Amino acid sequence: MADGVPPSEAGYRARLGTYLVAGSSAGVLVLAITVIVAAAFQGAAEVKATAQIVFTAVLPLLGTWVGTVLAFYFSKENFESASRGTLDIVRSVSQRLSSTRAAEKMMRADAIIKAVVPAGQQIQNLAAKDVAKLFETVGGNGQKITRLLIVDSTGVCAGILHRSVWTEMLLAGSKQQPPFNEATDNLTTLLGLPYPSKVGATFKDFITRTIAHVAETATLADAKAAMEAKPHCQDAIVTATGKDSEPMLGWISNVDIARFSQA
């Protein structure tokens, strides 16, 4: 059995293709000879007209048959070649991620733009104006940051706030009575507002529960798997042994994984 096709079926298809091409070629040849001979013996104008009608009707049909058979075989080979190429790329990407340590590609903690929760306080005690100001910071790529990591006084990552979620929080806060005041309020009100998801019911749940953690010895493949295992997760925090109670050593995002996965 070759390529998953039974020998009898593969042989039948090969014979069918051979017979069809050969028969079509023979048919065209016989038809051409017949018309030429008839024209030579009769010399009538009707023969010429008849020949034109016959060739006009039959040649496209025979050409379609031959083209269909050739297209079938060539498209089958092209599909198999493309499939093999895709599998090779997938294996190459998987091997690359599996052989690369997250610690080698992560953004180190000291290079990350982050909000620090003072000792004795919690994430909701952060001032909204300070968070807004940090979102105006330009990152290493020359653009304003789109994700703000929040750490406590010991360096443990307490949450990750994406710009899109921050925008939704501010919009929801503006509809409260009295409206949320970004200039004077802290995050207490915003974090407690409803934001239903698979990880919880509030904005705080979403910000603090959509983070994966991997050990310093983990690979990029481990980081990717950890993110995929947690709903809505797009970020992996690297710590010494992968525990969420340990200080952050670095950060890997889904964008980083996608970039390293490119062939």
TIKOL-207350 format. One record per residue (C-alpha): residue in one letter; y, z, x; residue number from 1. Coordinates in pm, whole numbers, always signed. Layout:
residues N
{type=a, y=Y, z=Z, x=X, seq=NUM};
...
END
This chain:
residues 263
{type=m, y=+0, z=+0, x=+0, seq=1};
{type=a, y=+336, z=-109, x=+149, seq=2};
{type=d, y=+670, z=+31, x=+41, seq=3};
{type=g, y=+501, z=+207, x=-250, seq=4};
{type=v, y=+384, z=-124, x=-406, seq=5};
{type=p, y=+9, z=-179, x=-471, seq=6};
{type=p, y=-136, z=-462, x=-257, seq=7};
{type=s, y=-238, z=-663, x=-565, seq=8};
{type=e, y=+114, z=-648, x=-710, seq=9};
{type=a, y=+280, z=-726, x=-378, seq=10};
{type=g, y=+43, z=-1021, x=-325, seq=11};
{type=y, y=+107, z=-1150, x=-676, seq=12};
{type=r, y=+483, z=-1139, x=-629, seq=13};
{type=a, y=+456, z=-1314, x=-293, seq=14};
{type=r, y=+238, z=-1590, x=-441, seq=15};
{type=l, y=+469, z=-1623, x=-740, seq=16};
{type=g, y=+769, z=-1669, x=-513, seq=17};
{type=t, y=+586, z=-1924, x=-298, seq=18};
{type=y, y=+457, z=-2121, x=-596, seq=19};
{type=l, y=+794, z=-2120, x=-769, seq=20};
{type=v, y=+988, z=-2245, x=-469, seq=21};
{type=a, y=+725, z=-2501, x=-380, seq=22};
{type=g, y=+688, z=-2618, x=-739, seq=23};
{type=s, y=+1063, z=-2647, x=-786, seq=24};
{type=s, y=+1099, z=-2847, x=-468, seq=25};
{type=a, y=+810, z=-3075, x=-562, seq=26};
{type=g, y=+950, z=-3120, x=-911, seq=27};
{type=v, y=+1289, z=-3227, x=-781, seq=28};
{type=l, y=+1127, z=-3466, x=-536, seq=29};
{type=v, y=+901, z=-3624, x=-797, seq=30};
{type=l, y=+1189, z=-3654, x=-1041, seq=31};
{type=a, y=+1410, z=-3820, x=-782, seq=32};
{type=i, y=+1139, z=-4067, x=-681, seq=33};
{type=t, y=+1062, z=-4152, x=-1043, seq=34};
{type=v, y=+1423, z=-4224, x=-1126, seq=35};
{type=i, y=+1475, z=-4432, x=-812, seq=36};
{type=v, y=+1162, z=-4638, x=-873, seq=37};
{type=a, y=+1252, z=-4694, x=-1237, seq=38};
{type=a, y=+1600, z=-4803, x=-1141, seq=39};
{type=a, y=+1461, z=-5041, x=-878, seq=40};
{type=f, y=+1225, z=-5214, x=-1122, seq=41};
{type=q, y=+1443, z=-5223, x=-1431, seq=42};
{type=g, y=+1791, z=-5241, x=-1286, seq=43};
{type=a, y=+1936, z=-5142, x=-1620, seq=44};
{type=a, y=+2252, z=-4939, x=-1664, seq=45};
{type=e, y=+2060, z=-4713, x=-1903, seq=46};
{type=v, y=+1843, z=-4598, x=-1614, seq=47};
{type=k, y=+2147, z=-4481, x=-1423, seq=48};
{type=a, y=+2282, z=-4295, x=-1724, seq=49};
{type=t, y=+1943, z=-4141, x=-1793, seq=50};
{type=a, y=+1908, z=-4035, x=-1431, seq=51};
{type=q, y=+2246, z=-3864, x=-1441, seq=52};
{type=i, y=+2153, z=-3679, x=-1760, seq=53};
{type=v, y=+1817, z=-3571, x=-1619, seq=54};
{type=f, y=+1957, z=-3451, x=-1289, seq=55};
{type=t, y=+2246, z=-3274, x=-1462, seq=56};
{type=a, y=+2007, z=-3086, x=-1690, seq=57};
{type=v, y=+1718, z=-3015, x=-1456, seq=58};
{type=l, y=+1872, z=-2948, x=-1114, seq=59};
{type=p, y=+2076, z=-2642, x=-1224, seq=60};
{type=l, y=+1764, z=-2501, x=-1389, seq=61};
{type=l, y=+1551, z=-2547, x=-1079, seq=62};
{type=g, y=+1832, z=-2418, x=-861, seq=63};
{type=t, y=+1858, z=-2107, x=-1077, seq=64};
{type=w, y=+1485, z=-2042, x=-1047, seq=65};
{type=v, y=+1490, z=-2074, x=-670, seq=66};
{type=g, y=+1810, z=-1868, x=-641, seq=67};
{type=t, y=+1667, z=-1592, x=-856, seq=68};
{type=v, y=+1353, z=-1565, x=-644, seq=69};
{type=l, y=+1547, z=-1565, x=-317, seq=70};
{type=a, y=+1800, z=-1315, x=-453, seq=71};
{type=f, y=+1517, z=-1085, x=-558, seq=72};
{type=y, y=+1359, z=-1077, x=-214, seq=73};
{type=f, y=+1681, z=-1060, x=-16, seq=74};
{type=s, y=+1840, z=-797, x=-242, seq=75};
{type=k, y=+1524, z=-589, x=-214, seq=76};
{type=e, y=+1545, z=-601, x=+165, seq=77};
{type=n, y=+1917, z=-524, x=+160, seq=78};
{type=f, y=+1862, z=-229, x=-72, seq=79};
{type=e, y=+1587, z=-89, x=+149, seq=80};
{type=s, y=+1807, z=-137, x=+456, seq=81};
{type=a, y=+2101, z=+36, x=+287, seq=82};
{type=s, y=+1877, z=+320, x=+174, seq=83};
{type=r, y=+1746, z=+372, x=+525, seq=84};
{type=g, y=+2102, z=+367, x=+657, seq=85};
{type=t, y=+2214, z=+625, x=+402, seq=86};
{type=l, y=+1920, z=+851, x=+484, seq=87};
{type=d, y=+1999, z=+820, x=+855, seq=88};
{type=i, y=+2361, z=+921, x=+789, seq=89};
{type=v, y=+2253, z=+1219, x=+577, seq=90};
{type=r, y=+2011, z=+1333, x=+846, seq=91};
{type=s, y=+2278, z=+1286, x=+1112, seq=92};
{type=v, y=+2534, z=+1490, x=+917, seq=93};
{type=s, y=+2279, z=+1761, x=+841, seq=94};
{type=q, y=+2175, z=+1782, x=+1206, seq=95};
{type=r, y=+2539, z=+1793, x=+1316, seq=96};
{type=l, y=+2623, z=+2080, x=+1080, seq=97};
{type=s, y=+2304, z=+2265, x=+1168, seq=98};
{type=s, y=+2370, z=+2239, x=+1541, seq=99};
{type=t, y=+2736, z=+2345, x=+1531, seq=100};
{type=r, y=+2830, z=+2712, x=+1521, seq=101};
{type=a, y=+3094, z=+2812, x=+1269, seq=102};
{type=a, y=+3265, z=+3020, x=+1537, seq=103};
{type=e, y=+3331, z=+2704, x=+1738, seq=104};
{type=k, y=+3509, z=+2524, x=+1455, seq=105};
{type=m, y=+3668, z=+2807, x=+1255, seq=106};
{type=m, y=+4039, z=+2883, x=+1249, seq=107};
{type=r, y=+4067, z=+3208, x=+1437, seq=108};
{type=a, y=+4212, z=+3510, x=+1259, seq=109};
{type=d, y=+4516, z=+3537, x=+1484, seq=110};
{type=a, y=+4616, z=+3178, x=+1401, seq=111};
{type=i, y=+4590, z=+3215, x=+1024, seq=112};
{type=i, y=+4900, z=+3254, x=+808, seq=113};
{type=k, y=+4812, z=+3550, x=+590, seq=114};
{type=a, y=+4947, z=+3825, x=+370, seq=115};
{type=v, y=+4870, z=+4175, x=+496, seq=116};
{type=v, y=+4825, z=+4461, x=+252, seq=117};
{type=p, y=+4977, z=+4779, x=+400, seq=118};
{type=a, y=+4749, z=+5076, x=+467, seq=119};
{type=g, y=+4687, z=+5284, x=+156, seq=120};
{type=q, y=+4780, z=+4999, x=-79, seq=121};
{type=q, y=+4590, z=+4729, x=-264, seq=122};
{type=i, y=+4630, z=+4358, x=-319, seq=123};
{type=q, y=+4829, z=+4409, x=-639, seq=124};
{type=n, y=+5095, z=+4600, x=-444, seq=125};
{type=l, y=+5204, z=+4285, x=-262, seq=126};
{type=a, y=+5553, z=+4171, x=-358, seq=127};
{type=a, y=+5559, z=+3837, x=-539, seq=128};
{type=k, y=+5861, z=+3721, x=-338, seq=129};
{type=d, y=+5671, z=+3779, x=-13, seq=130};
{type=v, y=+5377, z=+3572, x=-137, seq=131};
{type=a, y=+5613, z=+3294, x=-249, seq=132};
{type=k, y=+5780, z=+3298, x=+93, seq=133};
{type=l, y=+5448, z=+3267, x=+273, seq=134};
{type=f, y=+5359, z=+2964, x=+64, seq=135};
{type=e, y=+5670, z=+2798, x=+206, seq=136};
{type=t, y=+5536, z=+2841, x=+560, seq=137};
{type=v, y=+5444, z=+2524, x=+746, seq=138};
{type=g, y=+5095, z=+2526, x=+890, seq=139};
{type=g, y=+4950, z=+2365, x=+1200, seq=140};
{type=n, y=+4912, z=+2030, x=+1020, seq=141};
{type=g, y=+5286, z=+2006, x=+965, seq=142};
{type=q, y=+5261, z=+2073, x=+591, seq=143};
{type=k, y=+5318, z=+2381, x=+378, seq=144};
{type=i, y=+5004, z=+2590, x=+345, seq=145};
{type=t, y=+4798, z=+2545, x=+30, seq=146};
{type=r, y=+4581, z=+2857, x=+71, seq=147};
{type=l, y=+4698, z=+3207, x=+150, seq=148};
{type=l, y=+4447, z=+3451, x=+292, seq=149};
{type=i, y=+4504, z=+3816, x=+203, seq=150};
{type=v, y=+4377, z=+4085, x=+439, seq=151};
{type=d, y=+4397, z=+4462, x=+438, seq=152};
{type=s, y=+4534, z=+4677, x=+719, seq=153};
{type=t, y=+4198, z=+4672, x=+900, seq=154};
{type=g, y=+4172, z=+4293, x=+898, seq=155};
{type=v, y=+3914, z=+4266, x=+619, seq=156};
{type=c, y=+3973, z=+3962, x=+398, seq=157};
{type=a, y=+4054, z=+4092, x=+49, seq=158};
{type=g, y=+4111, z=+3759, x=-122, seq=159};
{type=i, y=+4220, z=+3399, x=-95, seq=160};
{type=l, y=+4498, z=+3264, x=-313, seq=161};
{type=h, y=+4517, z=+2887, x=-358, seq=162};
{type=r, y=+4855, z=+2733, x=-434, seq=163};
{type=s, y=+4721, z=+2585, x=-760, seq=164};
{type=v, y=+4607, z=+2930, x=-878, seq=165};
{type=w, y=+4939, z=+3082, x=-768, seq=166};
{type=t, y=+5123, z=+2824, x=-979, seq=167};
{type=e, y=+4905, z=+2908, x=-1279, seq=168};
{type=m, y=+4970, z=+3278, x=-1227, seq=169};
{type=l, y=+5347, z=+3227, x=-1224, seq=170};
{type=l, y=+5330, z=+3010, x=-1535, seq=171};
{type=a, y=+5121, z=+3269, x=-1718, seq=172};
{type=g, y=+5360, z=+3543, x=-1606, seq=173};
{type=s, y=+5664, z=+3353, x=-1734, seq=174};
{type=k, y=+5517, z=+3367, x=-2085, seq=175};
{type=q, y=+5491, z=+3746, x=-2085, seq=176};
{type=q, y=+5737, z=+3974, x=-2263, seq=177};
{type=p, y=+5938, z=+4060, x=-2071, seq=178};
{type=p, y=+5882, z=+3756, x=-1843, seq=179};
{type=f, y=+5747, z=+3817, x=-1494, seq=180};
{type=n, y=+6024, z=+3842, x=-1237, seq=181};
{type=e, y=+5917, z=+3681, x=-910, seq=182};
{type=a, y=+6215, z=+3824, x=-724, seq=183};
{type=t, y=+6148, z=+4190, x=-804, seq=184};
{type=d, y=+5791, z=+4239, x=-930, seq=185};
{type=n, y=+5470, z=+4288, x=-737, seq=186};
{type=l, y=+5138, z=+4120, x=-824, seq=187};
{type=t, y=+5012, z=+4391, x=-1058, seq=188};
{type=t, y=+5102, z=+4208, x=-1377, seq=189};
{type=l, y=+4991, z=+3865, x=-1259, seq=190};
{type=l, y=+4654, z=+3974, x=-1123, seq=191};
{type=g, y=+4568, z=+4146, x=-1449, seq=192};
{type=l, y=+4634, z=+3840, x=-1664, seq=193};
{type=p, y=+4335, z=+3658, x=-1820, seq=194};
{type=y, y=+4177, z=+3382, x=-1613, seq=195};
{type=p, y=+3820, z=+3339, x=-1741, seq=196};
{type=s, y=+3571, z=+3191, x=-1497, seq=197};
{type=k, y=+3211, z=+3234, x=-1381, seq=198};
{type=v, y=+3320, z=+3510, x=-1144, seq=199};
{type=g, y=+3529, z=+3723, x=-1380, seq=200};
{type=a, y=+3794, z=+3744, x=-1649, seq=201};
{type=t, y=+4121, z=+3786, x=-1457, seq=202};
{type=f, y=+4318, z=+3623, x=-1177, seq=203};
{type=k, y=+4225, z=+3911, x=-951, seq=204};
{type=d, y=+3855, z=+3851, x=-1010, seq=205};
{type=f, y=+3895, z=+3486, x=-919, seq=206};
{type=i, y=+4097, z=+3551, x=-605, seq=207};
{type=t, y=+3871, z=+3825, x=-469, seq=208};
{type=r, y=+3526, z=+3699, x=-574, seq=209};
{type=t, y=+3530, z=+3336, x=-468, seq=210};
{type=i, y=+3487, z=+3399, x=-96, seq=211};
{type=a, y=+3168, z=+3346, x=+106, seq=212};
{type=h, y=+3094, z=+3539, x=+426, seq=213};
{type=v, y=+2886, z=+3424, x=+722, seq=214};
{type=a, y=+2799, z=+3577, x=+1057, seq=215};
{type=e, y=+2961, z=+3475, x=+1383, seq=216};
{type=t, y=+2628, z=+3324, x=+1487, seq=217};
{type=a, y=+2599, z=+3113, x=+1169, seq=218};
{type=t, y=+2620, z=+2735, x=+1174, seq=219};
{type=l, y=+2842, z=+2508, x=+971, seq=220};
{type=a, y=+2536, z=+2430, x=+760, seq=221};
{type=d, y=+2505, z=+2803, x=+683, seq=222};
{type=a, y=+2873, z=+2816, x=+587, seq=223};
{type=k, y=+2834, z=+2514, x=+360, seq=224};
{type=a, y=+2528, z=+2666, x=+192, seq=225};
{type=a, y=+2706, z=+3001, x=+145, seq=226};
{type=m, y=+2999, z=+2830, x=-26, seq=227};
{type=e, y=+2774, z=+2625, x=-252, seq=228};
{type=a, y=+2583, z=+2937, x=-355, seq=229};
{type=k, y=+2895, z=+3105, x=-496, seq=230};
{type=p, y=+3077, z=+2966, x=-804, seq=231};
{type=h, y=+3423, z=+2817, x=-738, seq=232};
{type=c, y=+3398, z=+2906, x=-370, seq=233};
{type=q, y=+3581, z=+2681, x=-125, seq=234};
{type=d, y=+3618, z=+2917, x=+169, seq=235};
{type=a, y=+3391, z=+3100, x=+410, seq=236};
{type=i, y=+3507, z=+3399, x=+613, seq=237};
{type=v, y=+3340, z=+3454, x=+948, seq=238};
{type=t, y=+3269, z=+3815, x=+1042, seq=239};
{type=a, y=+3056, z=+3974, x=+1312, seq=240};
{type=t, y=+2737, z=+3999, x=+1105, seq=241};
{type=g, y=+2839, z=+3826, x=+781, seq=242};
{type=k, y=+2928, z=+4142, x=+585, seq=243};
{type=d, y=+3235, z=+4133, x=+362, seq=244};
{type=s, y=+3335, z=+4481, x=+480, seq=245};
{type=e, y=+3388, z=+4364, x=+840, seq=246};
{type=p, y=+3718, z=+4238, x=+986, seq=247};
{type=m, y=+3774, z=+3865, x=+962, seq=248};
{type=l, y=+3712, z=+3675, x=+1285, seq=249};
{type=g, y=+3791, z=+3334, x=+1144, seq=250};
{type=w, y=+3796, z=+3106, x=+843, seq=251};
{type=i, y=+3614, z=+2785, x=+747, seq=252};
{type=s, y=+3724, z=+2589, x=+439, seq=253};
{type=n, y=+3546, z=+2322, x=+237, seq=254};
{type=v, y=+3797, z=+2075, x=+379, seq=255};
{type=d, y=+3681, z=+2165, x=+731, seq=256};
{type=i, y=+3318, z=+2113, x=+630, seq=257};
{type=a, y=+3401, z=+1775, x=+478, seq=258};
{type=r, y=+3584, z=+1669, x=+793, seq=259};
{type=f, y=+3297, z=+1773, x=+1021, seq=260};
{type=s, y=+3053, z=+1593, x=+789, seq=261};
{type=q, y=+3216, z=+1254, x=+833, seq=262};
{type=a, y=+2994, z=+1006, x=+1007, seq=263};
END
